[in-house]
Amino acid sequence: MKTKIDLDAWYRTHHFKFFNSFEEPFFGATVNVDVTIAYQKAKEQGVSFFLYYLHCILKAANAIEGFRYRIENDEVFLYDEVHASATISRPDTTFGFSYIDYKPDLAEFVTDAQQEIKRVQGTVGLELRPVYNVLHVSAIPWVNFTGLTHARSFTFKDSMPKISLGKVTEQDGKKSMPVSVTVHHGLMDGRQIGEFINLFQELLNR
């Protein structure tokens, strides 16, 4: 479900109109998060670390209103819930786009996600779907990056947040992982990125 935003009354209307006119309205930040506890919890539960942190990402994004706004035909909508379109690696070194629904219960989420991963790994190509209520999530576990850019088609009026995760490294017994968060500036500001990162870290620590 989604609700159309009344742009005449919306508190972000001026910011939206300003940044939505840009050829490149996206901005982002890259930080390191502590995954020591989350990595251990995933191992104890027999859950892939990727699915464990993906669940935390979706839980955090769904809790922050800015991450549920989308632009469709120059109108803004607020979705009740957002899900993940995550890149899934294949044995031939290519990847496919998955569509993983958010479920509050981790076990249910993992079961459904594993089925979708298996399906994508058995396909070829990218399989683009005309959906807006997703986050674009990509894992780059080979690189401990400090910055990241995305390939973009400016003819496509994209507004989906993009979250990329890098290589887990360990120092002095603590594990960390880089996280890049890229969002549409017409829909949110640095405050919302900060809220997301802080909540994501909190969920990883639980």
Salt bridges, closest charged atoms under 4 A:
GLU24 OE1 - ARG152 NH2 2.91
GLU72 OE1 - LYS2 NZ 2.71
GLU75 OE2 - LYS4 NZ 2.87
GLU81 OE1 - HIS83 NE2 3.89
ASP101 OD1 - HIS83 ND1 3.91
GLU108 OE2 - LYS103 NZ 3.73
ASP112 OD2 - LYS103 NZ 2.41
GLU116 OE1 - ARG119 NE 2.85
GLU127 OE1 - ARG119 NH2 3.06
GLU127 OE2 - ARG129 NH2 3.12
ASP158 OD2 - LYS162 NZ 2.40
GLU170 OE1 - LYS175 NZ 3.16
ASP189 OD2 - ARG12 NH1 2.70
ASP189 OD1 - HIS185 ND1 3.27
GLU202 OE2 - ARG206 NH2 2.67
